Amino acid sequence: MRRLVVKLGSSVVADADGEPRLEVLQRVCDVLAREHLEGGEVILVTSGAIARGMRVMGLPQRPSSIRELQAASAVGQGKLYRIYDELLREREVTSAQVLLTFFDMSARTHYLNARQTLTTLLEWRVLPVINENDTTATDEISFGDNDFLAAQVAVLVSAEELILLTDIDGLFTADPRLHPDARIVREIDDFGALEEMEIGHTTSPLGSGGMRSKVVAADMASAAGISTVICNGLRAEALPAVLAGEREGTRFAAREARYSSFKLWLKYAKPSRGTLLIDAGAVRAVREGSASLLPVGVVAVLGDFDAGDAVDVAERRAAGEHQGPTLGKGICNYSSQELRQVTGMKSAAVREILPRATDEAVHRDYLVLD
């Protein structure tokens, strides 16, 4: 019994006029229902609520203001889910609508609650249909055509595979719409090689993602040990081929999982609120000795944050507050105001100024390195 997350982009869900591609959605539901009824655990992540709302309201183009995007989503969300619900029910599959926001992923308690809900639905043999709750999301905390959301969900539920369905055949060496001689890349097992490719942000008129967001999602999922495929959801044979293990689209190999589920959440879901610049000695202790970061090793605090927020940890370059390479991210035990009072101080001196402070600015158990 395998656990899959399948994500449909806006261009797969709706045509250029915002009309649902019912034949495509029927085919996808056929395949997913078959997988489900044969014992697989399937989660569907969908975009398209805004596109559906645009069509209903007769909007000529995708809105640019956040309030109009939220309103369009409010109009389209229920109507889009009803399509999936009816198609899956016709195929004897019970579905459930799940709306998530970035906050649900970035707040640890909400993250665990989301995992429990999705796990329970799968145990009940219910197929979750997930979308971002665009009606409450803001410009700064949206997922971007749900690619990031889909990867987060795959990590959240420890899926075996993430499948991103879009309107092109996979990842090319350059944008095939601009470069006719671009070649499709079938396998990615070295993410460093991606730097040599032109991976752009080109999107459909209805979407907000692009190939770059899909590659970032694939990187995230593969780092958690989840293989990922980007393929053309408009081709009837593509999704069945992927599920059969055949060569289709671009496959990103699963990497050996380096982190616990907590550190995956910290690395990919919890946003950084500031940056700690550390000296060379602290860099060696953290990177080579897996040590905690103490205030004595912190030379500068950038940004404003509270105790318990995530912060980036970076090497100081030269004198002052010049930021060098980022080493990782961690949960800070101090607020920015507190830590500025004790940077460079040893633990005994720190306790004289902040009697209740812990020895560690960032404990090694709450620090994840890049």
N, C-alpha and C positions, 0 to 999 in steps of 0.2 A: 504494500500500500504506500504509494508515494504522495507527497504533499507538494502541490504546485501553486504558484501565483501567476496568473495571466493578466496582463494589462493591455487594455485597448485605448489607443490614442484617439484624439478628437477626429482626425482624418479618417480613421477606420469606422468610427461610430456614425459620422455624418458626412454628407457630401458637401461640395463647395457652397451650396445654398442653405446649409444647415438642416437639410432633410435627413432623417435617420436612414442609414443603409440597411434596410430590413433584411435583404437577402444575405448580406454579410453577417449580421447579428444572428440570423437563424442558423447559418452554418457554424458560427462559433459556438452557439448554444448547443447545437447537435453534438459537436465534438466534446465539449465540456460535460454535457449530460452523460454521454457514453463513458467518459473517464470516471465520473462520479458514481454511476450505477455499477461500474466494474470494481468499485471499492476504493478508488483514489480520493484524496482530499484536495478539493479545488477551491481556490479563492480568486474571485474576479475583481480586478481594479479597473474602473472605467473613468474615462474623461467624457466630455460631451454635454454636461448639464448646461453650460453657458451657450454652446452651439444650439442646443434644443430650445433654450429660452429665447435666443435671438430669432430663431425661425418662427416661434409662436408669436412673438411681438413684432415681427416684420422689420427687424433692425437690418440695415443694409451692410453693416460691417461690425467686426468685433469692437465693443466699447473699449475706451482707454481709461476711463475713470473707474476707481475701485467701487464706488457706490453703484454704478451702472452694471459692472460685472457681477456684483453681489445680487442685484435685483434680477438680472438675466438668469443667474443660477437658481434663484428662488423659484422663478417661473418654470425652469426646465428640469429641475432635480427630480421631482416626483413623477413627471411624465416620462423621463428617461428610465427611471427604475421600473415603472409599470411595464415597459417593453420587455425588460429582462425577466421580470417576475412572470409575465404571461408566457413568454417563450420557454422558460425553464419549467413552469408548471405543466405546460403541454407535454413536456418530456419527462414528467413524473419526478421532478426535482423541486424540493422546497428551497426557497431562497430567503435571504434576509438582507435588508438594506443597512449598511453601516457607514456613517459619516464621521470622518476624522479630521482633526485640525493639526497644525504643527505643534500646538500646545499639548495635544494628547500624546505626542511623541517626545517632546522635550521635557515634560514633567514626569519624573520617574514613576510616581504613583499612578498617574493616568496611563502611562505606558504599560505598566503591569496589569492594570484593569483592562486595557484594550486586548492584551494577550489572553487574559482569562476569558473574556467574552468570545473572542474568535476561536479559541480552543474548545470552548463549550459548544459553540455552533457546529464545529467540525465533528465533535463527538456525537452530537444529535443528528448527524448526517444532513446538515443544512449547508447550502452553498452561499457564503457571504458575497454580497456585491458591494464593493467599497468605492466611495468617492470622497474627495476632499469636501469639507463643509464650506463651500465658497461663500455662503451667505454670511458667515461670520469671520472668514479669513481676511487679512489685510494684505496690502501690497508687499509688506516686508516679510510676511510669514507664510506665503503661499508656496506650494510644492513645485510649481512649474510643470503643467500638463501631467502631473501625477506620476512622473517617472521616479522622482525621489520617494514619493509616497509608496509606490509599488515595491521599491527596494527595501524601504523601512518595514513594510508589512512582511516581506519575505524573511528578513532578519528576525522580526518579531516572533514569527511562528516557526522558525527553523525549517523553512521550506527546502526541498531538494533542488528545485529549479524555478527560475524566474524567466518568464517569456514576455517580451515587450513587442506588441504588435503595432506596426506603423504602416505608412503608405509607400515605403521603399524597401528594397530587398535585403538591406542590411547596412553594415558600415563599409563605406568605400574609402579609397585612398584620398579622394577629394569629393566635393559635392557633385554627384553625377548630373544634377540639373544645370550646373554651370560648367562642368568639365566632362564632355562626352567620353573622353578616354580614361576616365577614372575606373579603377578595378575594385571589385568587391573583395573584402577581406573575410575569409571563411573562419579562421581560428585566431583567437587572441589568447596567448598564454604569457606574453611579456607586455605589461602595461607601459613600460618605458618606450616601446616601439610606437605607441600612439602619438608621441610628441612629434614624429615625423610626418604625420597626416594632417590634412586640413579638415578639422572637425568643426563645423560651423554651427551657428544658431538658427539657420533657416527653418522656418516653421510654416505650417499651413495657415490660411487666413482665419481659421477657427481655433487654432491651438496656441499654446504658449511655450512649448518645449523646444524641440529641435534635436539633432543627433547628439550634440554635446551633452545635453541633460541625460540622454539614454546611456551614453558611455560612462558618465559619472555614476549613474544608477548601477550599471554593470560592474564597475569597479568596487562599489560599496558591497554589492551582493557577493561577488566572487571572493572578496576579502573575508567574508563570513562563511566561506566554504559552500557557496550556492552557485551552481553553474547558471549562466544567463545566456539567452538567445534573443537577438534582435532580428525580426523578420517581417515580411510583408503580409499583413493581415487581410489585405484585399485579394490575395491569391488563395483560392479555395483549398489547395493542397498543402499550403505552408504549415499551418498549425498541426494537422494530422502527422505531417512528416517529422516535425520537431518532437511530438509526443512518441513517435515510433523510434526515435533515436537516429533518424536519418539526417544527412547533411542538408541543412537548410539555413539560410540567412547567415548571420555572424554569431559564432558561439564563443563566449568568454569562459575559459576553463575555471573551475572552482579551485581556489587556492587553499592551502592548509590553513585552517582557522587559527589565527594567532591570539585571539582575544576571547575573554569570557563574554557572555551576553551583556553583562553590565558595561564592560569596556567598549563593546560595539555600540551600545546606546550612547555612551559618553562621546565616543569618537564621531559618530555620524548624526545623532539626533539632538543632543543638547547643545544649544548655541553658546558660543563664547561671548562673554561680556567685557573682556579686557585682555591684557597681555602682561606677563611677567618677563622682564629681561633679566637673565642670570649670567653670572660670571663663568669664566672658563673652568674653574674648579667644580662648580655646581653642574656644569654641562657634563664633565667626565663622570661625576658621581651618579647623575641621573641616567646617562646613556650607557655607561659601561658597568656601573655597580648596582644598577636597579635600586638606587637609594631614593628616599623621600627628599623633597625639596624643602630646605630650611630657610628661614628669613635671612640668615647670614649670606646665602648665595644669591639673594635677589638684589639687583642693583637699581632697578627702576620699575615702576608700576604705571601702566598705561591704561586709561579708561577708568570708569566708575562702576563698581560692582559691589554686591553684598556677599557676606560669607555664605558659602553653599553654591555660589554661581560657578559656572565653568569659565576657565581662562586658558588662553594659549600660553605656552611656555616657549620662549625663544632665546637664542643666544644674543648677548649684546655685541654689537659690532663697533669697535673703536670706543672712544670715550662718549659720555653723554647718554642719550636715549636713542641711539641708532640701532634699529632692529636688524638682527641677522637671521639665519635660518630658524624656522620653527621646529622645535623638537617634538611637541605633542600638545596634549590638552589635559587639564586636570580640574578637579573640584577644589576650590580654594577655601581654606579654613578661616581666612581673614576677609574682612571687607577691604576695599581699596584704600579707604581712609586709615584703617588700622595698620595695614601693611606698609603704607608710606611712612608711618611713624617708626618702624622697626627694621627697615631694609638695611642689610649689611650687619645686623647685630647678632651676637651669639644668644643662645637660648636663655641664659641667666639674665642677660640685660633685657631681653624681650619681656621676661616675666616681671621685671621691675616696673615696666611701663604698662604692660597688659597682663595683670596677675592671672587672669583666667584663660589666657591664650594657650593653645597647644604648641608643642615643639615644631610641628611640621606646618609649613605654609600650604604644601600639597603633599598628602600622604601617598606613598608609592602604590597603595592599593587603589587609589582614586586618580591615577595618572596613566594615560595611555600614550605611548610614543608613536610617532609617524613611521 
